[in-house]
Amino acid sequence: MRKNVVVIMTDDQGYWSLGCAGNKDAHTPNIDRLAERGIRFDNFFCVSPVCSSARASFFTGNIPSAHGITDWLDGGDLDARKYEVTNTPAYASEREAINYLEGQMTFTDLLRENGYTCALAGKWHLGNSVEPQHGFTKWFSVPLGHSPYIDPPLIENETVYPGKGFVTDLITDKSVEYIQELAPKAKAGDAPFYISVHYTAPHSPWGKLTHRRTKRERSET
C-alpha cells in the first residue's frame, strides 16, 4: 500500500528556533513530537530564503534561476476588484491572478498522475491563490503572502470569504477535515493522499495576537 503524506510548512521560521533543532530556549513540544515521530529533512537547504522563491523551489525541485521566481511576489494572487472582503489597501496591487508556475512540473503534479489525491490547506503565495492547480483538487487558502492572524480572508471552492477565528486553528481544522475525509478511501485502496499544511505563522503581521489568545492556547496553559 502506498503511503499517505502530510507536509507541514511554517512560514518565515528558521530551524534554529525549534527545540528539536537544539534550541534550549524555544518551547516547541508539538513540533518536537512531530519531528520525533515523522521524517526530518536535516540536510535540506534553500538558496533564496524568501516566501515565493523558496516555495517554488520546494514544489519544482529547481533553483530560482531555473523556475523564474527570484523574490517575494507582490501581486498576481487574485483580482481584488471581484471580492468585497479584499477591498483594503493591502490588496491595492492585486488586479489579476497569475499562475507563476504554469508550464512547470511540480511533485504534486506527479503525485496526481500516480493516483494521489492532493489537498492544500494554508498559504500558497505562488500567484493565483483562488484556483486549484498543480495536482491539487482540494484547496483551502488565504490571499496574498501574508494574512491577519484573527478573522482572515479565506479561499475555498474558488470563493473568497471572510473567515472567523485564529488562522492557525482554521488551517489545522481544515487539514484534519481533509485527513478524516481522505483516510477511509486511502485505507480501502482507492487513492492515497498528499496534504500540504502551510501555516502563515510565525510570519508577521502579528497584530491582535498581542491581546487575544485562542481557545487552544487558553486550554494548554
C-alpha positions in Angstrom: 0.0 0.0 0.0 1.3 3.4 -0.9 2.0 5.8 1.9 -0.1 8.9 2.7 1.9 12.1 3.1 1.3 15.2 5.2 3.8 18.0 4.8 3.7 20.8 7.4 5.3 24.1 6.4 5.7 27.0 8.8 6.3 30.5 7.4 9.4 32.5 7.9 10.7 30.3 10.7 14.3 29.3 11.0 15.3 25.8 12.1 17.3 27.3 14.9 14.0 28.4 16.6 12.9 24.8 17.3 13.6 22.7 20.4 14.1 19.6 18.1 17.0 21.5 16.5 18.7 22.1 19.7 17.3 25.4 20.9 17.1 25.3 24.7 15.1 28.5 24.9 12.3 27.7 22.4 9.4 25.7 23.8 8.0 23.8 20.8 6.7 20.5 22.2 4.2 19.7 19.4 6.7 20.3 16.6 9.3 18.4 18.6 6.9 15.4 18.8 6.2 15.5 15.1 9.9 15.6 14.4 10.5 12.6 16.6 7.7 10.5 15.0 7.9 11.8 11.4 10.6 12.4 8.9 13.1 15.3 9.4 14.9 16.8 6.4 18.1 17.9 8.2 20.1 18.3 5.1 17.6 20.5 3.2 18.8 23.9 2.0 17.3 26.9 0.3 19.3 29.2 -1.9 16.7 32.0 -1.7 15.0 32.0 1.7 12.1 34.3 0.9 8.4 33.2 0.7 7.7 32.7 -3.0 11.1 31.6 -4.4 11.6 29.1 -1.6 8.1 27.6 -2.1 8.6 27.4 -5.9 11.9 25.5 -5.3 10.1 23.2 -2.8 7.5 22.3 -5.4 9.6 22.2 -8.5 12.9 21.0 -7.2 14.6 23.7 -9.1 16.7 26.7 -8.0 15.1 30.2 -8.5 17.1 30.9 -11.7 15.5 27.8 -13.2 11.9 28.2 -12.1 12.0 32.0 -12.5 10.6 33.2 -9.2 13.6 35.0 -7.6 11.9 37.1 -5.0 8.8 37.7 -2.9 5.8 38.1 -5.1 3.8 41.3 -4.7 0.8 40.7 -6.8 -0.8 38.0 -9.0 -2.8 36.3 -6.3 -6.3 37.4 -7.4 -8.3 40.2 -8.9 -9.3 42.1 -5.7 -12.0 44.1 -7.5 -14.2 41.0 -7.6 -14.2 40.4 -3.9 -15.6 42.8 -1.3 -13.7 41.1 1.5 -10.4 42.1 -0.1 -11.3 45.8 -0.5 -8.4 47.1 1.7 -5.1 48.9 1.0 -3.2 45.6 1.3 -4.8 44.5 -2.0 -4.1 47.6 -3.9 -1.7 45.9 -6.3 -4.0 42.8 -6.8 -5.6 43.2 -10.2 -5.2 39.8 -11.8 -4.5 36.2 -11.0 -1.2 34.9 -12.4 -0.1 31.2 -12.4 3.6 31.8 -12.0 4.4 28.1 -12.2 2.4 27.5 -15.3 4.0 25.0 -17.6 6.4 23.7 -14.9 6.3 20.3 -13.4 5.8 20.0 -9.6 5.9 16.9 -7.4 2.2 17.3 -6.7 1.6 17.1 -10.5 3.4 13.7 -10.4 1.5 12.5 -7.4 -1.8 13.3 -9.0 -0.7 11.5 -12.2 0.0 8.5 -10.0 -3.3 8.3 -8.3 -2.9 10.6 -5.3 -5.5 13.0 -4.1 -3.7 16.2 -3.3 -5.0 18.9 -0.9 -3.7 22.3 0.2 -4.6 24.0 3.5 -3.0 27.3 4.0 -0.6 29.7 2.2 0.2 29.3 -1.5 1.9 32.6 -2.5 2.9 31.4 -5.9 0.4 33.6 -7.8 -3.2 32.6 -8.4 -4.5 31.7 -4.9 -8.1 31.2 -5.9 -8.0 28.2 -8.3 -6.6 24.7 -7.5 -3.6 23.9 -9.7 -0.6 21.6 -10.0 -2.3 18.4 -9.0 -4.3 19.9 -6.1 -8.0 19.1 -6.2 -8.8 20.3 -2.7 -7.9 23.9 -2.0 -8.2 26.0 1.2 -6.0 29.0 1.1 -5.5 32.7 2.0 -5.0 35.6 -0.3 -1.6 37.3 -0.6 1.7 36.3 1.0 0.6 37.4 4.4 -2.6 37.2 6.4 -4.2 38.6 9.5 -4.0 36.1 12.4 -7.5 36.9 13.5 -10.6 36.7 11.1 -8.5 36.4 7.9 -10.0 36.3 4.4 -10.2 32.7 3.2 -10.4 30.9 -0.1 -12.3 27.7 -0.8 -14.0 26.3 -3.9 -12.8 29.3 -5.8 -14.7 31.6 -3.4 -13.2 34.3 -1.3 -15.0 34.9 2.0 -14.3 36.4 5.5 -13.0 33.8 7.9 -13.8 33.7 11.6 -11.2 32.7 14.2 -7.4 32.3 14.6 -5.9 31.5 11.2 -3.6 28.7 12.6 -6.7 27.0 14.0 -8.6 27.4 10.8 -5.7 25.8 8.7 -5.4 23.0 11.3 -9.1 22.2 11.4 -9.3 22.1 7.6 -6.3 19.8 7.4 -7.9 17.4 10.0 -11.1 17.5 8.0 -9.2 16.5 4.8 -7.5 13.7 6.6 -10.8 12.4 8.0 -12.3 12.6 4.6 -9.5 11.0 2.6 -8.2 8.4 5.1 -11.0 5.9 4.6 -10.6 6.0 0.8 -6.8 5.5 1.2 -7.3 2.6 3.6 -9.7 1.0 1.1 -7.0 1.2 -1.6 -8.9 3.7 -3.7 -6.4 6.5 -3.6 -3.6 7.6 -1.2 -3.5 11.2 -0.3 -1.0 14.1 0.0 -1.8 17.2 2.1 0.2 20.4 2.2 -0.4 22.1 5.5 1.0 25.6 5.0 0.8 27.8 8.1 1.1 31.6 7.9 2.7 31.6 11.4 5.1 32.8 12.7 5.3 35.4 9.8 4.1 38.9 10.5 1.8 40.8 10.9 1.1 39.7 14.4 -1.3 42.5 15.3 -4.2 41.4 17.6 -2.3 38.4 18.9 -0.7 40.7 21.5 -4.0 40.9 23.4 -6.1 37.9 22.3 -5.4 34.3 22.8 -7.2 31.4 21.1 -9.3 28.7 22.8 -6.4 26.2 22.2 -3.9 28.5 23.8 -6.1 29.0 26.8 -6.7 25.3 27.2 -3.0 24.5 27.1 -2.0 26.9 29.8 
